[in-house]
Amino acid sequence: MGIATNVELHKLYEAAIAFRKLQPWKWMYASQVFIIHDDERDIDGFCSIMGMMGEHFSLSVYLGEAGYQSYRYLYDKASLAYMDHIFMKAEVKKNCLTVSFENPEALTEHDDEQAMFLGYQFKGKNECPRFRYHHPGIYSWYLTDGWQCRFLTKALEQAMIVARLELTKDLKVPEIYDSKYYLRYYTEEKGWDGTFVDATLYKKAPTPKKTIFQNDLLAYRVKKLPKLLITLEAIQFYLPNPVVEVGSGQPFFMLVTALVDSEEGQLFYLDVQETAALYLTDIVTELAKQFLELKIRPCEIIAEDEDTYALLEDVCKQIDVKLSIDYHTARAHEFAEYIFEELQNASSNTVKVIESEQSDIDKLIMFADQITDTLQIQQALDDLSEQAKEQYKLITQTFVLAMYTIRDQIPSEWTGDAVKDICLNVLPEQLEKDVLAQCKPVLSHFVTVLGEDEIIPNYRSLLLVINNCL
């Protein structure tokens, strides 16, 4: 990923200043959605202008399918959106680029230094542009990547065109619930143009990955426990204060998983993930151990959303407990609200540093780097092109980390579905076009090496996926 140049940042500031001067939030709603297609990464950005309520002024550009689903999350849970932990979960799920217009005190030292270096000084209320990148699970981060900067600049410029068309009634921008969306795209012949597209192309929600419960003996022992006539409500939510692991500069939000009695609200199980990487298999293992310790098995568990259902689906099947889904799990929401409010009242919204007991990400980075270094020493990369050799370490490191942080798989666990997801949806977002062009030969070589060393048991099937997807 290339770092944004001063010229690119200057263009971004100029576009943001023009957008702020136009003030399109005076006549456009946050629920109105229009799409900006980016040819550079072949990705759609779903744009939303906020500010009609007169408090928070911004443009958000949600990236691709994952971004669109994160944009819809709060609208799909409109009846629950008043709850702080539901709103928080929507914020943490965001996959988007944003520019918001803040008061001077809301800017960080980095924001101030960047603006001053480029020759800008902002002092007025809601005048200071603040640029951020939001990735699911992590704290919002500075916009430093060149492509992100260029795409947000395009989105600001096109958003002004769309807003003016809306103002003059030459265009009616659809809302998120509508059957058609408005798409802006660029061609060499016409430049930027617009058309309406079928919204159903985007509305099919991906199925969350099921967490596999792999302890057969524990499942057998829990299944033999007496089944009591109690129903548990399961919920996952994020704690409100960001934390950062020692040795990492990237803040994240800790995920809480809780199960409570549907009648009394009594807590039966609680897990807090204290690392950015989620250890979901550990959660279900500890839940099964909890049932074994309590010597009970509930007759039913009701999951609050699809992610929680996917977490519990396999373990419930193996221990013969009915599992269903219902957004309106009253006791679970009460528990989440209680915890959320207690923590909000007890501490400020500053990033806290925590000691990390896990160093799996560091180990995986070292793993990918050591393999590359060894192959270079052994001259095992000589059959690759010069471009592939230059990008070998970056591509393999990006791929290994994406497989782990997004699909929760170490190399010995890699599956074809996960590899396909990363190749089609993640690498194009994370890598520049010239680097992406080398992914096929590099990953084919890398997977072959790991397969022949018996690190990946099914490497031949993964090679087929890579060759078909890249």
C-alpha positions in Angstrom: 0.0 0.0 0.0 1.5 3.4 -1.0 1.6 6.3 1.4 -0.5 9.3 0.4 1.7 12.1 -1.1 1.4 15.8 -0.1 -0.2 16.5 -3.5 -2.9 13.9 -2.9 -3.5 15.2 0.7 -3.7 18.7 -0.6 -6.4 17.7 -3.2 -8.3 15.9 -0.4 -8.3 19.0 1.8 -9.5 21.2 -1.1 -12.3 18.8 -1.9 -13.3 18.7 1.8 -13.3 22.5 2.1 -15.5 22.8 -1.0 -17.9 20.1 0.4 -18.1 21.9 3.7 -18.9 25.2 2.0 -21.7 23.6 0.0 -23.3 22.1 3.2 -25.3 19.4 1.4 -26.6 18.1 4.7 -29.1 20.9 4.7 -31.2 19.1 2.1 -29.9 15.5 2.1 -30.6 12.7 4.6 -28.2 10.2 6.0 -30.5 7.4 4.8 -30.0 8.5 1.2 -27.4 6.3 -0.5 -25.5 6.8 -3.7 -22.6 4.7 -5.1 -19.3 5.9 -6.4 -17.4 3.2 -8.4 -13.7 3.2 -8.3 -11.9 1.7 -11.3 -8.5 1.7 -9.6 -9.5 -1.0 -7.1 -12.8 -2.0 -8.9 -14.8 -1.4 -5.8 -18.1 0.4 -5.0 -18.2 3.1 -2.3 -21.6 3.6 -0.7 -21.9 7.2 0.3 -24.0 8.8 3.1 -24.1 12.5 4.0 -24.9 13.2 7.6 -25.7 16.5 9.3 -29.3 17.4 8.9 -29.8 17.2 12.7 -27.3 20.1 13.0 -24.8 18.3 15.3 -22.5 16.0 13.3 -21.5 16.8 9.7 -19.8 14.2 7.6 -19.5 12.1 4.4 -19.0 8.4 4.9 -17.9 6.1 2.0 -18.6 2.5 2.9 -16.3 0.1 1.0 -17.6 -2.8 -1.0 -20.0 -5.5 0.2 -18.6 -5.6 3.7 -19.0 -1.8 3.9 -22.5 -1.9 2.6 -23.5 -4.5 5.2 -22.0 -2.4 8.0 -23.9 0.7 6.7 -27.2 -1.3 6.8 -26.6 -2.7 10.3 -28.2 0.1 12.2 -31.1 0.6 9.8 -31.9 -3.1 10.0 -32.0 -2.8 13.8 -33.9 0.4 13.8 -36.2 -0.7 16.7 -33.1 -1.3 18.9 -30.9 1.6 17.7 -31.7 3.6 20.8 -29.6 1.2 22.9 -26.0 2.4 23.4 -24.4 -1.1 22.8 -26.3 -1.6 19.6 -25.2 1.8 18.3 -21.7 1.0 19.5 -21.7 -2.3 17.6 -22.8 -0.5 14.4 -19.8 1.9 14.9 -17.3 -1.0 15.4 -18.6 -2.9 12.4 -18.0 0.1 10.1 -15.8 -0.5 7.0 -15.6 3.0 5.5 -13.6 6.1 4.8 -14.9 9.3 6.5 -14.4 13.0 6.5 -16.1 14.8 9.4 -16.1 18.5 10.2 -15.1 19.1 13.8 -14.4 21.8 16.4 -10.6 22.5 16.8 -10.5 20.7 20.2 -11.7 17.5 18.6 -8.5 17.3 16.4 -5.4 15.3 17.5 -1.9 16.6 17.3 -1.4 14.6 14.1 -4.5 16.3 12.5 -3.2 19.7 13.5 0.4 19.1 12.2 -0.8 17.6 8.9 -3.1 20.6 8.2 -0.4 23.2 9.2 2.2 21.4 7.0 -0.1 21.6 4.0 -0.8 25.3 4.7 -4.2 25.1 6.4 -5.4 26.5 9.7 -9.0 25.8 10.9 -10.5 27.6 13.9 -14.2 27.8 13.4 -17.0 25.6 14.8 -17.5 22.4 12.8 -15.0 23.7 10.3 -12.0 21.4 10.7 -11.9 18.4 8.3 -10.9 15.2 10.0 -10.2 12.2 7.8 -10.4 8.6 9.2 -10.4 5.0 8.1 -12.7 2.6 9.9 -12.1 -1.1 9.7 -14.3 -3.6 11.6 -13.2 -4.3 15.1 -10.5 -1.5 15.3 -10.5 2.1 16.5 -10.8 4.7 13.7 -7.4 5.4 12.2 -5.7 8.2 10.2 -6.0 8.3 6.5 -2.4 7.6 5.3 -2.9 5.2 2.3 -2.6 6.8 -1.1 -5.6 4.9 -2.6 -7.8 5.8 0.3 -6.9 9.4 -0.1 -7.6 9.4 -3.8 -10.9 7.6 -3.5 -12.2 9.8 -0.7 -11.3 12.8 -2.8 -13.3 11.4 -5.8 -16.2 10.6 -3.5 -16.3 14.2 -2.1 -16.2 15.7 -5.7 -18.9 13.4 -6.9 -21.0 13.9 -3.7 -21.1 17.6 -4.5 -22.4 16.9 -8.0 -25.1 14.5 -6.6 -26.1 16.9 -3.9 -26.5 19.8 -6.5 -28.7 17.5 -8.7 -30.8 16.7 -5.7 -31.1 20.4 -4.8 -32.2 21.4 -8.3 -34.6 18.4 -8.4 -32.9 17.0 -11.4 -32.3 13.8 -9.4 -34.1 12.0 -6.6 -31.4 10.2 -4.6 -32.8 6.9 -3.3 -32.9 5.8 0.3 -31.3 2.6 1.6 -34.6 0.8 1.7 -35.4 1.6 -2.0 -35.4 -0.9 -4.8 -33.0 1.2 -7.0 -29.7 2.9 -6.1 -27.9 5.7 -7.9 -24.4 4.9 -9.2 -21.7 7.3 -10.4 -19.0 5.8 -12.7 -16.3 7.0 -15.0 -15.6 6.2 -18.7 -13.0 7.5 -21.0 -15.6 8.5 -23.5 -18.0 10.5 -21.2 -16.1 11.1 -18.0 -18.2 10.8 -14.9 -21.8 9.7 -15.5 -24.7 8.3 -13.5 -27.3 5.6 -13.7 -29.8 3.7 -11.5 -29.0 0.1 -10.6 -31.0 -2.7 -9.0 -30.5 -2.5 -5.2 -31.0 -6.3 -4.8 -27.5 -6.7 -6.3 -26.1 -5.5 -3.0 -28.7 -6.6 -0.4 -27.8 -10.3 -0.2 -26.2 -10.5 3.3 -23.2 -12.9 3.5 -23.6 -15.8 5.9 -21.3 -15.4 8.9 -18.6 -18.1 9.3 -19.7 -20.9 11.6 -17.4 -21.6 14.6 -16.5 -25.3 14.6 -16.5 -27.0 18.0 -13.7 -29.6 17.8 -13.7 -31.2 21.3 -15.7 -34.4 20.8 -15.0 -35.7 24.3 -16.2 -32.5 25.9 -19.3 -32.5 23.7 -20.1 -36.1 24.6 -19.8 -35.3 28.4 -22.0 -32.2 28.1 -24.6 -34.0 26.0 -25.1 -36.5 28.9 -26.0 -33.8 31.3 -29.6 -33.4 32.3 -31.5 -30.8 30.2 -33.2 -28.2 32.4 -36.3 -26.2 31.4 -34.3 -22.9 31.1 -33.7 -20.7 28.1 -30.5 -18.7 27.8 -30.2 -15.5 25.7 -26.8 -15.0 24.0 -25.4 -11.7 23.0 -22.2 -10.2 21.7 -21.3 -6.5 22.2 -18.2 -4.3 22.3 -16.9 -2.5 25.4 -17.1 1.3 24.9 -13.4 2.2 25.6 -10.7 1.4 23.1 -7.6 -0.4 24.2 -4.2 -1.1 22.6 -1.9 -4.1 23.1 1.6 -3.5 24.2 3.8 -3.4 21.1 1.0 -2.4 18.8 0.0 1.1 17.7 -3.5 0.1 16.6 -6.3 0.5 19.2 -9.3 -1.9 19.1 -12.5 -2.6 21.0 -12.9 -5.7 23.2 -15.7 -8.1 22.3 -17.9 -9.4 25.0 -19.9 -12.7 24.7 -22.6 -13.3 27.4 -25.4 -15.8 28.1 -28.1 -14.9 30.6 -31.3 -16.6 31.8 -34.3 -15.4 29.8 -36.5 -15.2 32.9 -34.4 -13.6 35.7 -31.5 -12.2 33.7 -29.0 -14.2 35.7 -25.5 -14.4 34.1 -24.5 -17.9 33.1 -21.4 -17.2 31.0 -19.2 -14.3 30.2 -16.1 -13.9 28.0 -14.1 -10.8 27.2 -11.7 -11.0 24.3 -8.6 -9.0 25.3 -6.8 -9.2 21.9 -7.6 -7.7 18.5 -7.6 -11.2 17.0 -10.7 -13.1 18.1 -10.3 -16.6 19.5 -13.9 -17.8 18.8 -13.1 -21.5 19.3 -11.9 -20.8 22.8 -15.2 -19.0 23.6 -17.4 -22.1 22.7 -15.0 -24.5 24.4 -15.1 -22.5 27.7 -18.9 -22.3 27.4 -19.1 -26.1 27.2 -16.8 -26.4 30.2 -19.1 -24.0 32.1 -22.1 -26.2 31.4 -20.1 -29.2 32.6 -19.1 -27.4 35.8 -22.6 -26.3 36.5 -23.9 -29.8 35.6 -26.7 -28.4 33.5 -27.7 -28.2 29.9 -30.3 -25.6 28.8 -33.2 -26.6 26.7 -32.7 -23.6 24.3 -30.4 -20.8 23.6 -31.6 -17.7 21.7 -29.0 -15.7 19.8 -29.4 -12.0 19.5 -27.9 -11.7 16.0 -26.5 -13.7 13.1 -22.9 -13.5 14.3 -23.8 -14.9 17.7 -25.9 -17.6 16.1 -22.9 -18.6 13.9 -20.7 -18.8 17.0 -23.1 -21.2 18.8 -24.5 -23.2 15.9 -22.0 -26.1 15.9 -21.6 -26.5 19.7 -25.4 -26.4 20.2 -25.8 -29.1 17.5 -23.2 -31.3 19.1 -24.6 -31.0 22.7 -28.3 -31.3 21.5 -29.5 -27.8 22.5 -32.0 -26.0 20.5 -30.7 -22.7 19.0 -32.8 -19.9 17.5 -32.4 -16.3 16.7 -34.3 -13.2 17.9 -33.1 -9.6 17.9 -35.4 -8.7 20.8 -33.7 -10.7 23.6 -34.8 -8.4 26.4 -32.7 -9.9 29.3 -29.5 -10.0 27.2 -30.0 -6.4 26.1 -30.6 -5.3 29.7 -27.3 -7.0 30.7 -25.4 -5.4 27.9 -26.8 -2.0 28.7 -25.9 -2.3 32.3 -22.3 -3.3 31.6 -22.0 -0.6 29.0 -23.3 2.2 31.2 -21.2 1.1 34.2 -18.0 1.3 32.1 -19.0 4.5 30.4 -19.5 6.1 33.8 -16.4 4.7 35.3 -13.8 5.8 32.7 -13.0 8.3 30.1 -13.0 7.6 26.4 -9.2 7.3 26.1 -7.2 4.5 24.7 -5.9 2.1 27.3 -2.8 -0.1 27.0 -3.2 -3.7 27.9 -0.6 -6.5 28.1 -1.0 -9.1 25.4 -0.7 -12.7 26.5 -1.0 -13.7 22.9 1.6 -13.0 20.2 0.1 -15.0 17.4 0.1 -12.1 14.9 3.8 -11.4 15.6 4.5 -15.1 15.2 2.7 -15.2 11.8 4.5 -12.1 10.6 7.8 -13.8 11.6 6.7 -17.0 10.0 6.0 -15.4 6.6 9.2 -13.4 6.7 11.4 -16.3 7.7 10.1 -18.4 4.8 10.8 -15.6 2.3 14.3 -15.0 3.7 15.0 -18.8 3.6 13.8 -19.1 0.0 15.9 -16.1 -1.1 19.0 -17.7 0.5 18.3 -21.0 -1.2 17.7 -19.2 -4.5 14.3 -20.9 -4.6 12.7 -17.7 -6.0 14.8 -17.5 -9.1 12.0 -18.9 -11.4 9.8 -15.9 -10.5 9.8 -12.6 -12.2 11.8 -9.7 -10.7 8.5 -8.0 -9.8 7.2 -11.1 -8.1 10.4 -11.5 -6.1 10.3 -7.8 -5.0 6.7 -8.2 -3.8 7.0 -11.7 -2.3 7.3 -10.7 1.3 4.6 -8.1 1.2 2.1 -10.4 -0.5 2.7 -13.4 1.6 2.6 -11.4 4.9 -0.6 -9.7 3.9 -2.2 -13.0 2.9 -1.2 -14.9 6.0 -2.4 -12.1 8.3 -5.7 -11.7 6.4 -6.3 -15.4 6.7 -5.8 -15.2 10.4 -7.4 -11.9 11.4 -10.4 -12.1 9.1 -11.0 -15.9 8.7 -9.4 -17.1 12.0 -7.2 -19.7 10.3 -3.5 -20.5 10.7 -1.8 -22.1 7.7 -2.4 -25.7 8.7 -6.2 -24.8 8.9 -6.5 -23.0 5.6 -9.7 -23.9 3.6 -10.6 -23.2 0.0 -13.6 -21.0 1.0 -11.4 -18.8 3.2 -8.7 -18.5 0.5 -11.3 -17.6 -2.1 -12.7 -14.9 0.2 -9.3 -13.3 0.9 -8.3 -13.4 -2.8 -11.5 -11.9 -4.1 -12.4 -9.4 -1.3 -9.4 -8.5 0.8 -6.3 -8.5 -1.3 -7.8 -6.1 -3.9 -8.6 -3.7 -1.0 -5.2 -4.0 0.7 -2.8 -4.1 -2.2 -1.9 -1.7 -5.0 -2.7 -2.8 -8.5 0.9 -3.5 -9.5 1.4 -5.6 -6.4 -2.0 -7.4 -6.9 -0.8 -8.4 -10.3 1.9 -10.5 -8.7 -0.3 -12.3 -6.3 -1.1 -15.3 -8.4 2.5 -16.4 -9.1 3.6 -15.5 -5.5 0.8 -17.2 -3.7 1.0 -20.3 -5.9 4.7 -20.6 -5.2 4.2 -19.9 -1.5 1.4 -22.4 -1.0 3.3 -25.0 -3.0 6.3 -24.6 -0.7 4.2 -24.9 2.4 2.4 -27.9 1.0 5.5 -29.8 0.0 6.8 -29.1 3.6 3.5 -30.7 4.8 2.5 -27.5 6.6 -0.7 -27.3 4.5 -2.3 -30.7 4.1 -4.7 -29.8 1.2 -2.4 -27.5 -0.7 -3.3 -28.8 -4.2 -7.0 -27.8 -3.8 -5.9 -24.4 -2.5 -3.7 -23.9 -5.6 -6.8 -24.4 -7.8 -8.6 -21.7 -5.9 -5.7 -19.2 -6.2 -5.4 -19.9 -9.9 -9.1 -19.4 -10.5 -9.5 -16.3 -8.3 -6.4 -14.2 -9.2 
